[in-house]
Amino acid sequence: MLPAEVVDCNRTDADYPRESTIAQAFEQQVARTPDAVAVVSAGRSLSYRQLDQHANQLARHLQQLGVRQETLVGIAVERSVEMMVGLLAILKAGGAYVPMDPSYPAQRIALMIEDSEAPVILATERTRSSLGKTSRHIVSLDGTGDADAIAGNDTHPVSSTATGQNLAYVIYTSGSTGKPKGVMIEQRNVVNFFTGMDRAIGSEPGVWLAVTSISFDISVLELFWTLTRGFQVVIHGDEGTQTIPEEIRKYGVTHMQSTPSLARMVAVNPDGLASLGRLKKLFLGGEALPPSLIRQLRQAFHGEMHNMYGPTETTIWSTTFPITGDLDSIPIGKPIANTQVYVLDSRLQPVAAGEPGDLYIGGDGVVRGYWQRPELTAGKFLGDPFRPGNRMYRTGDIARFLPDGNLEFLGRADFQVKLRGFRIEIGEIEAALEKQPGVGQAAVVAREFKSRIQTQIQTEDKRLVAYVVPKPGTGLEIADLRTALAATLPEYMVPSNFMILGSLPLTANGKVDRNALPDPSTVENESGTAPELPRNELERVIAQAWKDALGVDSVGLNENFFDLGAHSLLVAEVHMQLQQQLGRELSLVDLFQFPTVTALANHLSGEEVAPRVSSRAERRLAARQHRD
């Protein structure tokens, strides 16, 4: 008999077709609503029937190239209608997709291509250059030759031998050893997740604004659960031609999912807050949810709001919490259908209700493991002691059960961090730093910074800080370190702040004492010279706004805001403050394109100034709405 603590806190109350696939569920919806609008992006739309036919044609092309069940197929396509066609086609052909974000550094994409061994990669003429030189077969979705061959295929349904036991996708996440790892998710994991979402959040169709990169698994809810339930999916594009508030109004959006950081960024502006008030349902997850954000959103939003939690290894969201009332803290809720959650001690025994412990997740969402990493899989996926024959995943999170059976997230037990929705293994950044010439030791931590801009949503701003010890007799330039990391790591993993130290503080047992690392309360000018002071009132206002946002004492006239730790949320705050103080409308894009005090002041004064966008700011600009 299972312990009461386990029985009371789990659900196994929903059946689902275990051998079915995502493609089959989509095709069933096509049969129900063939002429309804399925997907919209950048002014282009496809009905369910049209989307199905385009995907069938491409799926046949992929099968002709040898794609079958368990074949990994890369996809490096901008957020667009073509992206949706490509994803469905891979699944229809029986394969599993591997998202390769074109904005990632070339070395990162090359590693994913090599590690996944994907024989075929979908791209466009614009994104194929991001793949570098590769022997893989690249299918260009808008290239003349491929497009003609694809268009010549039959539009009828494709025969596939894929089952619920086959892979649906492999998503690469940050790795603690310095190498990203691919998480293998099977079709049955996803189909069970669909059932869980039906029960937890309701499946009445509406219009869903999809804002998440396909490199993150929560996009599966936005793109696939929706299209198997009859939604119209509006894909927020990479080009940023329309803002989230504009798209909500234009398309009559009823549902949206986002990180708390993105919701805060939208809500900072009164127009954005009003647009969120038009939604019927809002789903927040990927990072800690501050009660102050809920109070701010409730000024305009009166629909359903849910807090969502779950690691990629247990298929997207594993627990949900419907938010009602004014709470001092927001639980992560209770498990979805066919999911078990355990709070255990070091002997894998349940702790008493209210006591903290290690959070484990079991059930039908637990994935196959890590691609070609059996040792890592064995260490993270354990036998379920309460359900023999099943497995559970060791999340690395600390949690406790509240008296009402809801889970409360308390933090991490290791060095993994969540930063604006991104899961980051600190060890991967440290390994990349220690590979650089002249670096003897490195430690990276996530520290809280406090913006001094007054908004109604008071949340801490967490940034990565790198502490580096040079090798004896060598010098280090912070700019060189930042450039080197940007060439190998995704932008969100490049530390905002760097500190050069003579040595790292150690604990009594010789380990790095991360709690004793100095707090960079001020950001040093990287040239080593005193920052140049503002020369006029406009420069003073701009500099002060950025000092307030970054929580620092000085910002030099030619220091790049993004190299000082700026991100999209801070840009939104500065944009609001500058408009208020200058009494004029400003373009949000200007803050990305002119990322220094001098450049922005000259631009606002009417001078001809060429946009001076650093690689760091450029990636922020390309993804400013849906990745932060």
C-alpha positions as CSV (number, residue, x, y, z in Angstrom):
1,M,0.0,0.0,0.0
2,L,1.3,3.4,-0.9
3,P,2.0,6.0,1.8
4,A,-0.9,8.5,2.4
5,E,1.4,11.4,1.4
6,V,1.8,9.8,-2.0
7,V,-1.8,8.7,-2.6
8,D,-3.3,12.0,-1.7
9,C,-1.2,14.1,-4.0
10,N,-1.4,12.2,-7.3
11,R,-3.8,11.8,-10.2
12,T,-4.3,8.8,-12.5
13,D,-7.8,9.7,-13.5
14,A,-7.8,10.1,-17.3
15,D,-7.3,7.6,-20.1
16,Y,-5.9,8.5,-23.5
17,P,-5.2,6.6,-26.8
18,R,-1.6,5.4,-25.9
19,E,-0.7,4.4,-29.4
20,S,-1.9,7.5,-31.1
21,T,0.4,10.3,-32.4
22,I,0.3,14.1,-32.7
23,A,-0.2,13.8,-36.4
24,Q,-3.2,11.5,-36.0
25,A,-4.8,13.9,-33.5
26,F,-4.3,16.8,-35.9
27,E,-5.8,14.9,-38.8
28,Q,-8.9,14.1,-36.7
29,Q,-9.3,17.8,-36.1
30,V,-8.9,18.6,-39.8
31,A,-11.8,16.2,-40.5
32,R,-13.9,18.1,-37.9
33,T,-13.1,21.7,-39.0
34,P,-11.5,21.6,-42.5
35,D,-12.4,25.2,-43.5
36,A,-11.6,26.9,-40.2
37,V,-8.5,29.1,-40.0
38,A,-5.7,27.0,-38.4
39,V,-2.7,29.3,-38.5
40,V,-1.9,32.9,-39.1
41,S,1.5,34.6,-39.4
42,A,2.6,37.9,-40.9
43,G,-0.7,38.4,-42.7
44,R,-0.8,34.9,-44.2
45,S,-3.2,32.3,-43.1
46,L,-4.0,28.7,-43.9
47,S,-7.2,26.7,-43.1
48,Y,-7.0,23.3,-41.4
49,R,-7.4,21.6,-44.8
50,Q,-4.7,23.8,-46.5
51,L,-2.2,23.3,-43.6
52,D,-2.8,19.5,-43.8
53,Q,-2.3,19.4,-47.5
54,H,0.9,21.4,-47.5
55,A,2.2,19.3,-44.6
56,N,1.3,16.1,-46.5
57,Q,3.2,17.2,-49.6
58,L,6.3,18.0,-47.6
59,A,6.0,14.8,-45.6
60,R,6.1,12.7,-48.8
61,H,9.2,14.6,-49.8
62,L,10.8,13.7,-46.5
63,Q,9.9,10.1,-46.8
64,Q,11.5,10.1,-50.3
65,L,14.6,11.2,-48.5
66,G,14.5,8.3,-46.1
67,V,12.7,9.8,-43.1
68,R,10.9,7.2,-41.1
69,Q,10.0,6.6,-37.4
70,E,12.9,7.5,-35.1
71,T,14.6,9.6,-37.9
72,L,15.7,12.9,-36.4
73,V,15.0,15.9,-38.7
74,G,16.5,19.3,-37.9
75,I,14.4,22.4,-38.5
76,A,16.0,25.9,-38.7
77,V,13.1,28.1,-39.9
78,E,11.9,31.5,-38.8
79,R,8.6,31.6,-36.9
80,S,6.1,31.5,-39.8
81,V,3.4,29.5,-41.5
82,E,6.3,27.5,-43.2
83,M,7.6,26.6,-39.7
84,M,4.2,25.1,-38.8
85,V,4.1,23.2,-42.1
86,G,7.6,21.9,-41.5
87,L,6.9,20.7,-38.0
88,L,3.7,18.8,-39.0
89,A,5.4,17.3,-42.0
90,I,8.2,15.8,-40.0
91,L,5.7,14.3,-37.6
92,K,3.5,13.0,-40.5
93,A,6.5,11.4,-42.2
94,G,7.0,9.5,-38.9
95,G,10.2,11.4,-37.8
96,A,11.0,13.5,-34.8
97,Y,12.0,17.2,-35.1
98,V,15.1,18.8,-33.7
99,P,14.6,22.6,-33.4
100,M,17.8,24.6,-34.4
101,D,17.2,28.3,-33.7
102,P,18.8,30.3,-36.5
103,S,19.8,33.0,-34.0
104,Y,22.0,30.6,-32.0
105,P,25.8,30.9,-32.5
106,A,27.1,28.9,-35.5
107,Q,29.2,26.7,-33.1
108,R,26.1,25.8,-31.1
109,I,24.1,24.8,-34.2
110,A,27.1,22.8,-35.5
111,L,27.2,20.9,-32.3
112,M,23.5,20.1,-32.4
113,I,23.8,18.9,-36.0
114,E,26.8,16.7,-35.2
115,D,25.3,15.3,-32.0
116,S,21.8,14.6,-33.3
117,E,23.1,13.0,-36.5
118,A,20.0,14.4,-38.2
119,P,20.4,13.4,-41.9
120,V,17.9,16.0,-43.1
121,I,17.4,19.6,-42.0
122,L,14.6,21.9,-43.0
123,A,15.5,25.6,-43.6
124,T,14.7,28.6,-45.8
125,E,17.0,30.5,-48.1
126,R,17.4,33.1,-45.4
127,T,18.3,30.6,-42.6
128,R,20.4,28.0,-44.4
129,S,23.5,30.1,-43.9
130,S,23.1,29.6,-40.1
131,L,23.8,25.9,-40.6
132,G,27.3,26.5,-41.9
133,K,29.1,23.9,-44.0
134,T,27.4,20.5,-43.4
135,S,27.1,17.2,-45.3
136,R,23.5,16.9,-44.2
137,H,20.7,17.2,-46.8
138,I,19.2,20.6,-46.5
139,V,15.6,21.1,-47.7
140,S,14.9,24.7,-48.5
141,L,11.2,25.3,-48.0
142,D,11.3,28.4,-50.3
143,G,14.1,27.4,-52.6
144,T,13.1,26.9,-56.2
145,G,14.2,23.3,-56.6
146,D,12.9,21.9,-53.3
147,A,9.7,24.0,-53.5
148,D,8.8,22.7,-56.9
149,A,9.5,19.1,-55.9
150,I,7.4,19.4,-52.8
151,A,4.5,21.1,-54.6
152,G,4.4,18.2,-57.1
153,N,3.5,15.7,-54.4
154,D,0.1,14.3,-53.6
155,T,-1.9,16.2,-50.9
156,H,-3.7,13.2,-49.5
157,P,-2.8,11.8,-46.0
158,V,0.6,10.2,-45.7
159,S,1.0,6.6,-44.5
160,S,3.3,6.5,-41.5
161,T,4.3,3.6,-39.2
162,A,5.0,5.8,-36.2
163,T,3.3,4.9,-33.0
164,G,3.0,6.3,-29.5
165,Q,6.3,4.7,-28.6
166,N,8.3,6.6,-31.2
167,L,10.0,9.9,-30.8
168,A,8.1,13.1,-31.4
169,Y,11.0,15.6,-30.9
170,V,14.4,16.0,-29.4
171,I,15.0,19.4,-27.7
172,Y,18.5,20.4,-26.6
173,T,18.9,22.0,-23.2
174,S,21.9,23.4,-21.3
175,G,24.3,20.7,-20.0
176,S,26.2,20.8,-16.7
177,T,29.3,19.2,-18.3
178,G,29.7,21.9,-20.8
179,K,27.8,20.1,-23.6
180,P,24.1,20.6,-24.3
181,K,22.0,17.5,-24.0
182,G,19.1,16.3,-26.2
183,V,15.9,15.4,-24.3
184,M,14.0,12.6,-26.1
185,I,10.2,13.0,-26.0
186,E,7.9,10.3,-27.3
187,Q,4.5,10.7,-29.0
188,R,2.7,9.0,-26.1
189,N,4.2,11.6,-23.7
190,V,2.8,14.4,-25.7
191,V,-0.6,12.8,-26.3
192,N,-1.0,12.2,-22.5
193,F,0.0,15.9,-22.0
194,F,-2.8,16.9,-24.3
195,T,-5.2,14.9,-22.1
196,G,-3.8,16.6,-19.0
197,M,-4.3,20.0,-20.4
198,D,-7.9,19.2,-21.4
199,R,-8.6,18.5,-17.8
200,A,-6.5,21.3,-16.2
201,I,-7.2,24.3,-18.4
202,G,-10.2,23.3,-20.6
203,S,-10.2,22.6,-24.4
204,E,-12.8,25.0,-25.7
205,P,-11.2,26.5,-28.8
206,G,-10.4,30.2,-29.3
207,V,-7.6,32.3,-30.8
208,W,-4.1,31.5,-29.3
209,L,-1.2,33.9,-29.7
210,A,2.0,31.7,-29.9
211,V,5.0,33.6,-28.7
212,T,7.5,30.9,-27.7
213,S,10.5,29.7,-29.8
214,I,10.2,26.0,-30.8
215,S,13.5,25.5,-29.1
216,F,11.6,25.5,-25.9
217,D,9.1,22.7,-25.2
218,I,6.2,24.9,-24.0
219,S,5.7,25.8,-27.6
220,V,4.1,22.3,-28.0
221,L,1.1,23.6,-26.1
222,E,0.9,26.7,-28.3
223,L,1.3,24.9,-31.6
224,F,0.1,21.3,-31.3
225,W,-2.4,21.0,-28.5
226,T,-4.2,24.0,-30.0
227,L,-4.3,22.6,-33.5
228,T,-5.7,19.3,-32.2
229,R,-8.4,21.2,-30.3
230,G,-9.6,23.5,-33.1
231,F,-7.9,26.8,-32.2
232,Q,-6.8,29.5,-34.5
233,V,-3.0,29.9,-33.9
234,V,-1.5,33.3,-34.4
235,I,2.3,32.9,-34.7
236,H,4.2,35.9,-33.3
237,G,7.0,36.4,-35.8
238,D,10.7,37.0,-35.5
239,E,10.5,40.2,-37.5
240,G,8.6,42.0,-34.8
241,T,6.5,43.9,-37.3
242,Q,3.6,43.8,-34.8
243,T,3.8,44.0,-31.1
244,I,2.0,41.5,-28.8
245,P,-0.7,44.1,-27.9
246,E,-1.3,44.9,-31.5
247,E,-1.7,41.2,-32.4
248,I,-4.1,40.6,-29.5
249,R,-6.3,43.4,-30.7
250,K,-6.0,42.6,-34.4
251,Y,-6.8,38.9,-34.2
252,G,-9.1,38.9,-31.2
253,V,-6.7,36.7,-29.2
254,T,-8.4,34.8,-26.3
255,H,-5.5,32.6,-25.0
256,M,-1.9,33.3,-24.4
257,Q,1.0,31.6,-22.6
258,S,4.2,33.4,-21.5
259,T,6.9,33.6,-18.9
260,P,6.2,36.0,-16.0
261,S,9.1,38.2,-17.4
262,L,7.3,38.6,-20.8
263,A,4.0,39.3,-19.1
264,R,5.6,41.9,-17.0
265,M,7.3,43.5,-20.1
266,V,4.0,43.8,-21.8
267,A,2.2,45.0,-18.7
268,V,4.7,47.8,-18.0
269,N,3.0,49.9,-20.7
270,P,-0.6,50.8,-19.9
271,D,-1.6,49.9,-23.5
272,G,0.0,46.5,-23.1
273,L,-1.8,45.9,-19.8
274,A,-5.1,46.9,-21.4
275,S,-4.4,44.4,-24.3
276,L,-3.9,41.6,-21.8
277,G,-7.2,42.5,-20.3
278,R,-8.9,41.3,-23.6
279,L,-7.7,37.7,-23.0
280,K,-10.0,35.0,-21.6
281,K,-7.2,32.8,-20.4
282,L,-3.5,33.5,-19.5
283,F,-1.0,30.8,-18.6
284,L,2.2,31.8,-16.8
285,G,5.2,29.5,-16.3
286,G,8.9,28.8,-16.8
287,E,10.1,30.8,-13.8
288,A,9.0,32.0,-10.3
289,L,5.7,33.9,-10.4
290,P,5.7,37.0,-8.2
291,P,2.4,37.9,-6.5
292,S,3.0,41.6,-7.4
293,L,2.7,40.7,-11.1
294,I,-0.7,39.0,-10.5
295,R,-2.0,42.1,-8.7
296,Q,-0.9,44.3,-11.6
297,L,-2.5,42.0,-14.2
298,R,-5.7,41.9,-12.2
299,Q,-6.2,45.6,-12.7
300,A,-7.1,44.8,-16.3
301,F,-7.4,41.0,-16.7
302,H,-10.4,39.3,-15.2
303,G,-10.3,35.9,-17.0
304,E,-8.7,32.6,-16.0
305,M,-5.1,32.7,-14.9
306,H,-2.9,29.6,-14.3
307,N,0.6,29.1,-12.9
308,M,2.3,26.2,-14.7
309,Y,5.3,24.1,-13.8
310,G,7.3,21.3,-15.4
311,P,10.7,20.4,-16.7
312,T,11.3,19.3,-20.3
313,E,12.1,15.8,-19.1
314,T,8.5,15.2,-17.9
315,T,6.9,16.8,-21.0
316,I,6.1,20.5,-20.8
317,W,3.8,21.2,-17.8
318,S,3.4,18.6,-15.0
319,T,1.5,20.7,-12.5
320,T,-1.0,23.6,-12.7
321,F,-2.5,26.0,-10.3
322,P,-5.6,28.2,-11.1
323,I,-4.9,31.6,-9.5
324,T,-7.8,33.1,-7.6
325,G,-7.8,35.8,-4.9
326,D,-4.8,37.8,-3.6
327,L,-2.0,35.4,-2.5
328,D,1.3,36.1,-0.8
329,S,2.9,33.3,-2.8
330,I,1.8,31.4,-5.8
331,P,2.0,27.6,-5.6
332,I,2.8,25.5,-8.6
333,G,-0.3,23.5,-8.0
334,K,-1.3,19.8,-8.4
335,P,-0.3,17.3,-11.0
336,I,-2.1,16.9,-14.3
337,A,-3.7,13.6,-15.4
338,N,-1.6,10.4,-15.2
339,T,1.2,12.3,-13.3
340,Q,2.7,11.6,-9.9
341,V,4.6,14.1,-7.8
342,Y,6.7,13.1,-4.9
343,V,8.6,15.2,-2.2
344,L,11.2,12.8,-0.9
345,D,14.2,12.7,1.5
346,S,17.6,11.4,0.7
347,R,16.4,7.8,1.2
348,L,13.6,8.3,-1.3
349,Q,11.0,8.3,1.4
350,P,8.1,10.9,1.5
351,V,8.7,13.8,3.9
352,A,5.9,15.1,6.1
353,A,3.4,17.6,4.6
354,G,4.9,21.1,5.0
355,E,8.5,19.9,5.1
356,P,10.9,20.7,2.2
357,G,12.3,17.8,0.2
358,D,13.5,16.8,-3.3
359,L,10.9,17.0,-6.0
360,Y,10.5,13.9,-8.2
361,I,7.9,13.5,-11.0
362,G,6.5,10.2,-12.2
363,G,3.9,9.0,-14.6
364,D,3.1,9.0,-18.3
365,G,4.9,12.3,-19.0
366,V,8.4,11.0,-18.0
367,V,10.4,10.9,-21.3
368,R,12.7,8.3,-22.7
369,G,15.9,10.0,-21.6
370,Y,18.8,11.9,-23.1
371,W,19.9,11.4,-26.6
372,Q,23.1,9.2,-26.7
373,R,23.8,9.9,-23.0
374,P,22.9,6.6,-21.1
375,E,25.0,7.5,-18.0
376,L,23.2,10.8,-17.6
377,T,19.9,9.2,-18.2
378,A,20.5,6.6,-15.6
379,G,21.4,9.3,-13.0
380,K,18.3,11.4,-13.5
381,F,15.6,8.8,-14.4
382,L,15.1,6.4,-11.5
383,G,12.8,3.5,-10.8
384,D,9.6,4.6,-9.1
385,P,9.6,3.0,-5.6
386,F,5.9,3.5,-5.3
387,R,4.9,2.1,-8.7
388,P,7.1,-0.8,-9.6
389,G,7.9,-1.0,-13.2
390,N,7.5,2.7,-13.7
391,R,10.1,5.5,-13.7
392,M,10.4,8.9,-12.1
393,Y,12.6,12.0,-12.9
394,R,14.8,13.7,-10.3
395,T,14.0,17.4,-11.0
396,G,16.7,18.9,-8.8
397,D,14.0,21.3,-7.4
398,I,13.2,21.7,-3.7
399,A,9.5,21.8,-2.9
400,R,6.9,21.1,-0.2
401,F,3.3,20.1,0.0
402,L,0.9,22.7,1.4
403,P,-2.0,21.7,3.7
404,D,-4.4,21.8,0.7
405,G,-2.3,19.4,-1.4
406,N,-0.8,22.0,-3.6
407,L,3.0,22.1,-4.3
408,E,5.1,25.1,-3.4
409,F,8.4,25.5,-5.3
410,L,11.3,26.5,-2.9
411,G,14.3,26.6,-5.2
412,R,17.1,24.5,-6.7
413,A,19.3,21.9,-5.0
414,D,22.1,22.3,-7.6
415,F,23.6,25.1,-9.8
416,Q,20.9,25.1,-12.4
417,V,19.1,28.4,-12.7
418,K,16.0,29.7,-14.5
419,L,16.6,33.1,-16.1
420,R,13.5,34.7,-17.7
421,G,12.2,31.3,-18.6
422,F,15.5,29.8,-19.8
423,R,16.9,26.8,-18.1
424,I,20.6,27.2,-17.7
425,E,23.3,24.9,-16.3
426,I,25.9,27.1,-14.7
427,G,28.6,24.4,-15.4
428,E,28.2,24.8,-19.1
429,I,29.1,28.5,-18.9
430,E,32.0,27.9,-16.6
431,A,33.4,25.2,-18.9
432,A,33.2,27.6,-21.8
433,L,35.0,30.3,-19.8
434,E,37.8,27.9,-18.7
435,K,38.5,27.0,-22.3
436,Q,39.5,30.6,-23.1
437,P,43.2,31.4,-23.3
438,G,44.4,33.1,-20.1
439,V,41.5,31.9,-17.9
440,G,42.7,30.0,-14.9
441,Q,39.5,29.6,-13.0
442,A,35.9,30.7,-13.5
443,A,32.7,30.7,-11.4
444,V,29.3,31.9,-12.5
445,V,26.3,32.8,-10.3
446,A,22.9,34.3,-10.9
447,R,22.5,37.5,-8.8
448,E,19.5,39.7,-8.1
449,F,19.6,43.4,-9.2
450,K,17.0,45.9,-8.3
451,S,15.7,48.3,-10.9
452,R,15.1,51.8,-9.4
453,I,12.5,52.6,-12.0
454,Q,9.2,52.7,-10.1
455,T,6.6,50.4,-11.6
456,Q,3.6,48.7,-10.0
457,I,5.3,45.3,-10.5
458,Q,8.2,45.1,-8.2
459,T,10.2,41.9,-9.2
460,E,13.8,41.2,-8.9
461,D,16.0,41.3,-12.0
462,K,18.2,38.2,-12.1
463,R,21.4,38.4,-14.1
464,L,24.4,36.1,-14.7
465,V,27.7,37.3,-13.2
466,A,31.0,35.7,-14.2
467,Y,34.0,35.7,-11.8
468,V,37.3,35.0,-13.6
469,V,40.8,34.4,-12.3
470,P,43.5,34.9,-14.9
471,K,46.4,32.5,-15.4
472,P,49.6,33.8,-13.8
473,G,51.4,36.3,-16.0
474,T,48.4,36.8,-18.4
475,G,46.0,39.6,-18.8
476,L,42.3,39.3,-19.6
477,E,40.0,41.7,-21.6
478,I,36.4,41.4,-20.6
479,A,35.3,42.3,-24.1
480,D,37.3,39.4,-25.5
481,L,35.7,37.0,-23.0
482,R,32.2,38.2,-23.9
483,T,32.9,37.9,-27.6
484,A,34.3,34.4,-27.2
485,L,31.3,33.2,-25.2
486,A,28.8,34.8,-27.7
487,A,30.4,32.6,-30.4
488,T,29.6,29.4,-28.6
489,L,26.7,30.0,-26.2
490,P,23.1,31.2,-26.8
491,E,22.7,34.9,-26.0
492,Y,20.8,34.2,-22.8
493,M,23.7,32.2,-21.4
494,V,26.3,35.0,-21.9
495,P,26.9,36.7,-18.5
496,S,25.7,40.3,-18.2
497,N,28.5,41.2,-15.8
498,F,32.2,40.1,-15.4
499,M,34.5,40.5,-12.5
500,I,38.3,39.8,-12.6
501,L,39.5,38.4,-9.3
502,G,42.9,37.4,-7.9
503,S,41.4,34.2,-6.6
504,L,38.1,32.5,-5.9
505,P,36.9,32.3,-2.3
506,L,36.9,28.7,-1.0
507,T,35.0,26.8,1.6
508,A,36.7,24.8,4.3
509,N,36.6,21.7,2.1
510,G,38.2,23.5,-0.8
511,K,35.2,24.1,-3.0
512,V,34.3,27.5,-4.4
513,D,32.3,29.5,-1.8
514,R,29.7,31.0,-4.1
515,N,28.1,32.9,-1.3
516,A,31.4,34.7,-0.6
517,L,31.8,36.0,-4.2
518,P,31.7,39.8,-4.3
519,D,28.4,41.4,-5.2
520,P,28.9,43.7,-8.3
521,S,26.8,46.6,-6.8
522,T,28.3,48.8,-9.5
523,V,29.3,47.9,-13.0
524,E,32.8,48.9,-13.8
525,N,33.7,50.7,-17.0
526,E,35.4,48.0,-19.0
527,S,38.0,50.3,-20.4
528,G,39.3,50.8,-16.9
529,T,38.8,54.6,-17.2
530,A,36.3,56.9,-15.6
531,P,33.0,57.0,-17.5
532,E,32.4,60.1,-19.6
533,L,29.7,62.3,-18.1
534,P,26.6,63.6,-20.0
535,R,27.2,66.7,-22.0
536,N,23.6,68.0,-22.2
537,E,20.2,67.5,-20.7
538,L,19.1,64.8,-23.2
539,E,22.1,62.7,-22.5
540,R,21.6,63.2,-18.8
541,V,18.0,62.0,-19.0
542,I,18.9,58.9,-21.0
543,A,21.9,58.0,-18.8
544,Q,19.8,58.4,-15.6
545,A,17.0,56.2,-17.0
546,W,19.5,53.4,-17.7
547,K,21.2,53.8,-14.4
548,D,17.9,53.5,-12.7
549,A,16.9,50.4,-14.8
550,L,20.3,48.6,-14.3
551,G,20.6,49.6,-10.7
552,V,24.1,50.9,-11.2
553,D,25.8,54.2,-10.2
554,S,27.2,55.2,-13.6
555,V,26.7,54.6,-17.3
556,G,29.3,55.9,-19.7
557,L,28.2,57.8,-22.8
558,N,29.6,55.0,-25.1
559,E,29.0,51.9,-23.0
560,N,26.6,49.5,-24.6
561,F,23.4,49.0,-22.5
562,F,23.3,45.3,-23.4
563,D,26.8,44.7,-22.4
564,L,25.9,46.2,-19.0
565,G,23.1,43.7,-18.4
566,A,20.1,45.2,-20.3
567,H,17.4,42.8,-21.5
568,S,14.0,43.2,-23.0
569,L,12.2,43.8,-19.8
570,L,14.6,46.6,-18.8
571,V,14.3,48.1,-22.3
572,A,10.5,48.3,-21.8
573,E,10.9,50.0,-18.5
574,V,13.4,52.5,-19.9
575,H,11.1,53.1,-22.9
576,M,8.2,54.0,-20.6
577,Q,10.4,56.3,-18.4
578,L,11.9,58.2,-21.3
579,Q,8.5,58.8,-22.9
580,Q,7.2,60.2,-19.6
581,Q,10.3,62.4,-19.0
582,L,10.8,63.6,-22.5
583,G,7.1,64.1,-23.2
584,R,7.3,62.5,-26.6
585,E,6.6,59.2,-28.4
586,L,9.6,56.9,-28.9
587,S,10.0,53.8,-30.9
588,L,10.9,50.8,-28.7
589,V,13.1,49.5,-31.6
590,D,15.3,52.7,-31.2
591,L,16.5,51.5,-27.8
592,F,17.8,48.3,-29.5
593,Q,19.3,50.0,-32.5
594,F,21.0,52.8,-30.7
595,P,22.3,51.1,-27.5
596,T,24.5,53.9,-26.1
597,V,23.7,57.2,-24.5
598,T,25.5,59.1,-27.3
599,A,23.9,57.2,-30.2
600,L,20.4,57.4,-28.8
601,A,20.7,61.1,-27.9
602,N,22.0,61.9,-31.4
603,H,19.3,59.9,-33.0
604,L,16.6,61.6,-30.9
605,S,18.1,65.0,-31.8
606,G,17.6,64.3,-35.5
607,E,21.1,63.6,-36.4
608,E,21.9,60.9,-39.0
609,V,23.3,58.1,-37.0
610,A,23.9,54.6,-38.3
611,P,22.4,52.0,-36.1
612,R,25.2,50.5,-33.9
613,V,23.8,47.2,-32.8
614,S,26.2,44.8,-31.0
615,S,25.8,41.1,-31.6
616,R,24.2,40.9,-28.1
617,A,21.7,43.6,-28.8
618,E,21.0,42.3,-32.3
619,R,19.8,39.0,-31.0
620,R,17.7,40.8,-28.4
621,L,16.2,42.9,-31.2
622,A,15.4,39.8,-33.3
623,A,13.7,38.0,-30.5
624,R,12.6,40.8,-28.1
625,Q,9.0,39.8,-27.7
626,H,9.0,36.0,-27.5
627,R,12.2,34.9,-25.9
628,D,12.5,37.3,-23.0
